[in-house]
Amino acid sequence: MSIIREKFIDGYDRNDIDIFTLSNINGIKVKITNLGGIIISIFTPDKNGNYGDVVLGYDKLKDYLEDDLYLGAIVGRHANRIENACFEINGVEYHVEKNDGNNHIHGGIKGFNSVIWNADIVTEDNQECLKLTYVSNDGEENYPGNLKVSVVYSLTDDNALRIDYHAVSDKDTVINLTNHSYFNLSGHDAGDISKHNIKIYADKFTPINEECITTGEIVEVFDTPMNFTSMKPIGAEINANDPQIINGEGYDHNFVLNESGANLKMAAEVSDPASGRFMEVYTTKPGIQLYTGNHIEGNYEGKGNVQYTKRSGFCLETQYFPNSLKHKHFPSPVFKAGEEYIHSTVYKFLVL
């Protein structure tokens, strides 16, 4: 694998923002910027050998600076939602930004998606990797502790984009990081993803209320629209008259993975009959959020002047369960001072 570094030039004088192009021997290319650790593009071949970009994004830096969809970004300190935008650690109550109605989402007004990360090209296991680092100061977005974070991106010759997360704080704090890429295996400009087939390795999910806040229940997916235990189209039941579908306006749900632990395990598979592209998702996290782009509405002009619309892409966000700070039986995102947060996620691209 090789990495090329270049300035993100589009009329903005921002010398601290670069684009890194990761390439492998098969011609796959991944572009990442140190603004928010955003994955700008992923070029993979289809069944005819034609390369296409399979993630939503922008051509212009200003659009990323103003983005409220979190396209391709690292999100944290706490990915997903926190009910009433408050939580308690060691008897101390912390109030964070209400940036999703009455709730907190994806780290607040200035989450990790909108900060400039330090970037270095490093060699690990005899291959070049992109290593991003950031220090989130004690009190940033009102989270406790000085948190040192690193995220390493690597692209293997078997077409796997690996993301390795590491963080440690000098105070007990909350850590729950993920990547928020919107995928469309037909191409970022192909429109609706409802005909993509998906399988999620989860027999259970965490139901949500009308505010998309998890209720604390853990429910079996069987006999519900949440059943993706075998391949089926994303759109098969996306408009079902079901309370969960109504609450999420489609899919915006966390699935409880059947396997847990420190080792990578298969979390999901997605296939696109039109292009023949196939994606596998592996993670060490206990949950994965399927989001079907239900709120891509309004003026979102993407790459190549493409107008992104509702359900133009889907997200598979590996994570601790949403609102887990309120539900003590959920896996905890609270880490003690000095305790290492170590997680990995892999997106692997194949052709049927």
C-alpha positions as CSV (number, residue, x, y, z in Angstrom):
1,M,0.0,0.0,0.0
2,S,1.2,3.5,-0.7
3,I,0.0,6.9,0.6
4,I,0.2,10.3,-1.2
5,R,-0.3,13.5,0.7
6,E,-1.6,16.7,-0.9
7,K,-3.2,20.0,0.1
8,F,-7.0,20.3,0.2
9,I,-7.2,23.2,-2.3
10,D,-10.5,24.6,-3.4
11,G,-10.2,28.4,-2.7
12,Y,-9.9,28.2,1.1
13,D,-6.6,29.2,2.5
14,R,-6.3,26.3,5.0
15,N,-2.8,25.1,5.0
16,D,-3.5,22.7,7.9
17,I,-6.0,20.5,6.0
18,D,-4.6,17.8,3.7
19,I,-6.0,14.9,1.6
20,F,-4.3,11.5,1.9
21,T,-4.8,8.9,-0.9
22,L,-4.3,5.3,0.1
23,S,-3.8,2.9,-2.8
24,N,-3.3,-0.9,-3.0
25,I,-2.0,-3.3,-5.7
26,N,-5.5,-3.9,-7.0
27,G,-6.1,-0.2,-7.9
28,I,-8.5,0.5,-5.0
29,K,-8.1,4.1,-3.8
30,V,-9.3,5.7,-0.5
31,K,-9.1,9.5,0.0
32,I,-9.1,10.7,3.6
33,T,-8.7,14.2,5.0
34,N,-7.4,15.2,8.5
35,L,-10.4,17.5,8.9
36,G,-12.6,15.2,11.0
37,G,-10.7,12.1,9.7
38,I,-13.3,12.2,6.9
39,I,-13.3,9.4,4.3
40,I,-13.9,11.5,1.2
41,S,-14.0,8.7,-1.4
42,I,-13.5,5.0,-1.9
43,F,-12.9,3.8,-5.5
44,T,-13.6,0.1,-6.0
45,P,-14.3,-2.0,-9.1
46,D,-17.7,-3.3,-10.1
47,K,-18.5,-6.7,-11.8
48,N,-17.3,-5.2,-15.2
49,G,-14.0,-4.0,-13.8
50,N,-15.1,-0.3,-13.8
51,Y,-14.1,1.7,-10.8
52,G,-16.6,3.9,-9.0
53,D,-16.7,6.0,-5.8
54,V,-19.0,4.2,-3.2
55,V,-19.2,6.8,-0.4
56,L,-21.1,10.1,-0.3
57,G,-19.1,13.3,0.1
58,Y,-18.3,16.8,-1.2
59,D,-15.9,18.4,-3.6
60,K,-15.6,21.6,-1.6
61,L,-14.0,22.1,1.8
62,K,-16.6,24.6,2.9
63,D,-19.3,22.0,2.5
64,Y,-17.5,19.7,4.9
65,L,-17.0,22.6,7.3
66,E,-20.7,23.3,7.2
67,D,-21.9,19.6,7.0
68,D,-24.6,18.4,9.4
69,L,-24.8,14.8,8.0
70,Y,-21.3,13.8,9.4
71,L,-20.4,12.4,5.9
72,G,-17.5,10.0,6.3
73,A,-16.3,11.5,9.6
74,I,-15.0,10.2,12.9
75,V,-17.6,11.0,15.5
76,G,-17.0,11.3,19.2
77,R,-16.4,11.6,22.1
78,H,-19.7,9.8,22.2
79,A,-21.1,8.5,18.9
80,N,-24.9,8.4,18.7
81,R,-27.4,9.8,21.3
82,I,-27.3,10.7,25.0
83,E,-30.8,11.2,26.5
84,N,-31.5,14.7,27.9
85,A,-27.8,15.6,27.0
86,C,-26.6,14.6,30.5
87,F,-24.8,11.8,32.2
88,E,-23.2,10.9,35.5
89,I,-19.7,9.7,36.3
90,N,-18.6,9.1,39.9
91,G,-21.5,11.0,41.3
92,V,-20.8,14.1,39.1
93,E,-23.4,15.1,36.6
94,Y,-22.2,16.4,33.2
95,H,-24.4,18.4,30.9
96,V,-23.4,18.3,27.2
97,E,-24.8,20.2,24.2
98,K,-28.4,19.6,23.2
99,N,-27.8,19.4,19.5
100,D,-30.5,16.8,18.6
101,G,-33.8,18.2,20.0
102,N,-33.5,17.6,23.8
103,N,-30.7,15.2,23.3
104,H,-27.0,15.0,22.5
105,I,-25.6,13.4,19.4
106,H,-22.2,12.6,18.0
107,G,-20.1,14.6,20.4
108,G,-21.8,18.0,20.3
109,I,-21.4,21.2,18.4
110,K,-17.7,20.7,17.8
111,G,-17.3,17.0,17.9
112,F,-14.4,15.0,16.5
113,N,-15.9,15.3,13.0
114,S,-15.1,19.1,12.8
115,V,-11.7,19.3,14.4
116,I,-8.3,19.3,12.6
117,W,-6.3,16.2,13.4
118,N,-2.6,15.9,13.3
119,A,-1.6,13.6,10.5
120,D,1.4,11.4,9.9
121,I,2.2,8.6,7.5
122,V,3.6,5.8,9.5
123,T,4.7,2.2,8.9
124,E,3.0,-0.6,10.8
125,D,3.4,-4.3,10.0
126,N,5.5,-3.4,7.0
127,Q,2.9,-1.2,5.3
128,E,2.2,2.5,5.2
129,C,-0.7,3.7,7.3
130,L,-2.3,7.1,8.0
131,K,-2.2,7.9,11.7
132,L,-4.4,10.8,12.9
133,T,-4.0,12.1,16.5
134,Y,-5.9,14.6,18.5
135,V,-6.0,15.8,22.1
136,S,-9.4,16.7,23.4
137,N,-8.9,18.9,26.4
138,D,-10.6,18.5,29.7
139,G,-14.0,20.2,29.4
140,E,-14.2,20.2,25.6
141,E,-17.9,20.0,24.8
142,N,-18.1,19.5,28.6
143,Y,-16.7,16.0,28.6
144,P,-14.3,15.3,31.5
145,G,-10.6,14.5,31.1
146,N,-7.8,15.3,28.8
147,L,-8.3,12.6,26.1
148,K,-5.5,11.5,23.8
149,V,-6.9,9.9,20.7
150,S,-5.4,8.2,17.7
151,V,-7.1,6.7,14.6
152,V,-5.1,4.6,12.2
153,Y,-6.3,4.0,8.6
154,S,-4.8,1.2,6.6
155,L,-5.7,-0.3,3.2
156,T,-4.7,-4.0,2.7
157,D,-4.0,-5.8,-0.6
158,D,-7.1,-7.9,0.0
159,N,-9.2,-4.7,-0.3
160,A,-9.9,-4.2,3.4
161,L,-10.0,-0.6,4.8
162,R,-9.1,-1.0,8.5
163,I,-9.7,1.6,11.1
164,D,-7.9,1.2,14.5
165,Y,-9.0,3.4,17.4
166,H,-7.0,4.1,20.5
167,A,-7.7,6.6,23.3
168,V,-6.8,7.2,26.9
169,S,-7.8,9.9,29.4
170,D,-6.4,11.3,32.6
171,K,-9.9,11.3,34.2
172,D,-12.7,8.8,34.1
173,T,-14.7,9.7,31.0
174,V,-16.9,8.6,28.1
175,I,-15.4,7.2,24.9
176,N,-17.4,5.8,22.0
177,L,-15.9,6.5,18.6
178,T,-17.1,5.4,15.1
179,N,-17.0,6.3,11.5
180,H,-20.0,7.8,9.8
181,S,-19.5,7.0,6.1
182,Y,-22.6,6.8,3.9
183,F,-22.2,3.9,1.4
184,N,-23.8,3.4,-1.9
185,L,-22.3,0.4,-3.7
186,S,-23.9,1.4,-7.0
187,G,-21.9,4.7,-6.7
188,H,-22.2,7.8,-4.7
189,D,-24.3,9.4,-7.4
190,A,-26.7,6.4,-8.0
191,G,-29.5,7.5,-5.7
192,D,-31.7,5.2,-3.6
193,I,-30.1,2.3,-1.8
194,S,-33.3,0.4,-1.1
195,K,-32.4,-2.5,-3.5
196,H,-29.1,-3.2,-1.8
197,N,-29.3,-6.5,0.1
198,I,-28.0,-6.7,3.7
199,K,-27.4,-9.2,6.3
200,I,-26.6,-8.2,9.9
201,Y,-25.2,-10.8,12.4
202,A,-27.5,-9.9,15.1
203,D,-30.6,-11.7,16.6
204,K,-31.5,-8.7,18.8
205,F,-31.8,-4.9,18.5
206,T,-32.4,-2.0,20.9
207,P,-35.8,-0.4,20.3
208,I,-36.1,3.4,20.1
209,N,-38.8,5.9,21.1
210,E,-40.2,8.8,19.1
211,E,-36.9,10.8,19.7
212,C,-34.8,7.9,18.4
213,I,-33.6,7.3,22.0
214,T,-33.1,3.7,23.0
215,T,-35.6,2.6,25.6
216,G,-33.3,0.1,27.4
217,E,-35.0,-2.9,26.0
218,I,-33.2,-5.6,24.1
219,V,-35.6,-7.4,21.7
220,E,-35.3,-10.2,19.2
221,V,-35.5,-9.2,15.6
222,F,-37.6,-12.2,14.5
223,D,-41.0,-11.4,13.1
224,T,-40.1,-7.7,12.9
225,P,-38.8,-5.4,10.1
226,M,-35.5,-5.5,12.0
227,N,-34.8,-9.1,10.9
228,F,-31.7,-9.0,8.7
229,T,-30.4,-12.4,9.9
230,S,-30.4,-13.5,6.2
231,M,-29.9,-11.4,3.1
232,K,-32.8,-9.2,2.2
233,P,-33.3,-5.8,0.4
234,I,-32.8,-2.8,2.7
235,G,-36.1,-1.4,1.3
236,A,-38.2,-4.6,1.8
237,E,-39.8,-3.2,5.0
238,I,-38.4,0.3,5.2
239,N,-41.9,1.8,4.9
240,A,-43.7,-0.8,7.1
241,N,-46.5,0.3,9.4
242,D,-44.4,-0.6,12.4
243,P,-43.7,1.6,15.5
244,Q,-40.0,1.2,15.2
245,I,-39.9,2.1,11.5
246,I,-42.2,5.0,12.2
247,N,-40.0,6.3,15.1
248,G,-36.9,6.1,13.0
249,E,-38.5,7.3,9.7
250,G,-36.8,4.2,8.3
251,Y,-33.9,2.4,9.8
252,D,-32.0,4.3,12.5
253,H,-31.4,1.4,14.9
254,N,-28.6,-0.3,16.8
255,F,-28.2,-4.1,16.4
256,V,-26.8,-6.2,19.2
257,L,-24.1,-8.4,17.6
258,N,-24.3,-12.1,18.3
259,E,-20.6,-12.2,19.1
260,S,-18.7,-9.9,21.4
261,G,-15.1,-9.6,22.6
262,A,-11.8,-8.2,21.7
263,N,-11.4,-10.1,18.4
264,L,-12.7,-8.9,15.0
265,K,-16.0,-10.6,14.1
266,M,-18.3,-10.3,11.1
267,A,-21.0,-7.7,11.8
268,A,-22.7,-7.2,8.4
269,E,-22.6,-8.0,4.7
270,V,-24.1,-5.8,1.9
271,S,-24.5,-6.7,-1.8
272,D,-25.5,-4.6,-4.7
273,P,-27.1,-6.6,-7.5
274,A,-26.7,-3.7,-10.0
275,S,-22.9,-3.3,-9.7
276,G,-22.0,-6.7,-8.3
277,R,-20.1,-5.0,-5.5
278,F,-20.1,-6.7,-2.1
279,M,-19.0,-5.3,1.3
280,E,-18.2,-7.1,4.5
281,V,-18.0,-5.3,7.9
282,Y,-16.0,-6.6,10.8
283,T,-15.7,-5.0,14.3
284,T,-14.6,-5.5,17.9
285,K,-17.6,-3.3,19.0
286,P,-20.7,-4.9,20.6
287,G,-23.2,-3.0,18.3
288,I,-23.7,-1.7,14.8
289,Q,-26.1,1.1,13.8
290,L,-28.0,0.8,10.5
291,Y,-29.0,4.2,9.3
292,T,-30.6,4.6,5.9
293,G,-30.1,8.3,5.2
294,N,-33.7,9.2,6.3
295,H,-32.8,12.8,6.8
296,I,-30.8,13.6,3.7
297,E,-33.3,16.3,2.7
298,G,-32.7,19.8,1.5
299,N,-29.8,21.2,-0.4
300,Y,-27.0,18.7,-0.2
301,E,-24.9,19.1,-3.3
302,G,-22.3,16.3,-3.3
303,K,-19.3,15.4,-5.5
304,G,-19.7,16.1,-9.2
305,N,-22.7,18.4,-8.5
306,V,-24.9,15.5,-7.6
307,Q,-27.9,16.3,-5.5
308,Y,-28.1,13.8,-2.6
309,T,-31.6,12.9,-1.5
310,K,-33.3,10.8,1.1
311,R,-31.8,7.3,1.2
312,S,-29.0,8.1,-1.1
313,G,-26.7,6.1,1.2
314,F,-26.6,3.9,4.2
315,C,-24.4,3.9,7.3
316,L,-23.1,0.9,9.3
317,E,-21.7,2.5,12.4
318,T,-19.9,0.2,14.8
319,Q,-20.3,1.4,18.4
320,Y,-21.3,0.9,22.0
321,F,-25.1,0.9,22.2
322,P,-26.8,4.4,22.0
323,N,-27.8,5.9,25.3
324,S,-25.8,3.3,27.1
325,L,-25.0,5.9,29.8
326,K,-28.6,5.7,30.9
327,H,-28.9,1.9,30.8
328,K,-26.4,0.1,33.1
329,H,-27.1,-3.3,31.5
330,F,-25.7,-2.1,28.2
331,P,-22.0,-2.4,27.6
332,S,-20.4,0.7,29.2
333,P,-18.6,3.4,27.3
334,V,-17.1,4.8,30.6
335,F,-13.4,4.3,30.8
336,K,-11.3,4.8,34.0
337,A,-8.4,7.2,34.0
338,G,-5.5,5.6,32.3
339,E,-7.6,2.7,30.9
340,E,-7.0,2.2,27.2
341,Y,-9.9,2.3,24.7
342,I,-8.9,0.0,21.8
343,H,-11.2,-0.9,19.0
344,S,-11.1,-1.8,15.3
345,T,-13.4,-1.9,12.4
346,V,-12.9,-3.2,8.9
347,Y,-14.8,-2.5,5.7
348,K,-13.8,-5.1,3.0
349,F,-14.8,-4.7,-0.6
350,L,-15.4,-7.6,-3.0
351,V,-17.1,-8.3,-6.3
352,L,-19.8,-11.0,-6.7
